């Protein structure tokens, strides 16, 4: 607690220093009056109190937020890629507050440009809007003029106003000066324009805060409207509608890839720009609002309320008489698009497999249940060559479906086509049972001794001479040596067996239904 108190007091002492921008302003300002000094002292006192609160909250958050999260640099980019962006400060309330003050003091130019653009587009001064339309028309007719447009804006929007501010026109005084025409000759008469950040706690500073607040609200409203309009049609919550949108967009994309060069892009851009700008004219906007209001009223009158629907349900003849002769175009288009969309109601199904492994005891020669494994653990598998034990579960009930799937059948079924899955995996060195319990045995081979049967003792197939199908194997009789044969080379039951056998079980699974929104 003492360390926290000392750090907090040191932070408060640091916060009493004036802000960097305030120092710049102090050096540029003229000697202040007593009232100005009193206002400046009040402002510095307010900022000092705000800085103390920021430091206090920052220290409290540092005690709450874990050190691993608070000191993490975001994003994690190596210094070799982007050195200037690799190390960025962590979250700090004081730094965030200072950055917001600096940002708000400098964002006014954006809001002024926005206000002027809105005045031009809303036909406050028709000459300015018509000039914009003329420039836009020339650019549409000759798109190469677009490269000259930034240069013209720099000339007539930045350099010429700066020169006029440096060489202002003479004051209007008809009695004393006869020739009042503007002349750029002579030395500069006024200082050059300097763009300074807005002073904090000034009227422009709070105006910028209000504009920033309104911009955030406008962005939130537009974002919510776009989400409400686009997301339900594209997130497949209504699969028929989203599938129809997918088909339409795919067809449109294919058409554009083939016939995009045939479109009159200049004419379309010219007509679209003129229509967009003329829609902001007060008379045109008033006409559009009236048409929208008439359409809304006609739609609401053609769709009665719940009470009227109840009355019409009781009197079908009256409902038939009042049925509107037209339908909503959007509803008709949606019905037309979704009428031919057929959806699969049954979930996707797949077949899963599990291999039952058994090991022959070297002492008794009996086959002992070992485990259920997703791999057949064949003689030339990577696990056998590396000398690893098979992996799996001991009981059938512990076998789980894959993630995102569920069982569609109640029981496992033995795969009677044992030769098929052996051929599909190109497994050699095994003996396949085509009847009975369908076991697939390892075949003994002295060349593979230590590979095939490295898990058990050195002798390979000992036992009681009984195979999985109950047939006596002459090759298991002591003293008889025959070369090992796979099922591809010899008949079933030929060759000496190893100490592992497996068979395949299958079961059907279906995709699990996911509930809720993610």
Buried (B, 14 or more C-beta within 10 A) or exposed (E): EEEEEEEBEEBBEEBEEEBEBBEEBEEEEEEEEEEEEEEBEEBBEEBBEBBBBBBBEBBEEBEEEEEEEBEEEEEEBEEEEEEEEBEEEEBBBBEEBBEEBBEBBBBBEEBEEEEEEEEBBBBEEEEBBEEBBEEBEEBBEEEEEEEEEEEEEEEEEEEEEEEBBBBEEEEEEEEEEEEEEEEEEEEEEEEEEEEEBBBBEEEBBEEBBEBBEEBEEEEEEEEEEEEEEEEEBEEEEBBBBBBBBBEEEEEEEEEEEEEEEEEEEEEEBBEEBBEEBBEBBEEBBEEEEEEEEEEEEEEEEBEBEEEEEEEBEEEEEEBEEEEEEEEBEEEEEBEEBBEEBEEEEEEEEEEBEBBBBBBBBBEEBEBEEBBBBBBBBBBBBEBBEEEEEBEBBEEEEEBEBEEEBEBBEEEBEEBEEBBEBBEEEEBBBBBBBEEEBBBBBBBBBEEBBEBBBBBBEEEBBBBEBBBBBEBEBEBBEEEEEEEBBBBEEBEBBBBBBBBBBBBBBBBBBBEEEEEEEE
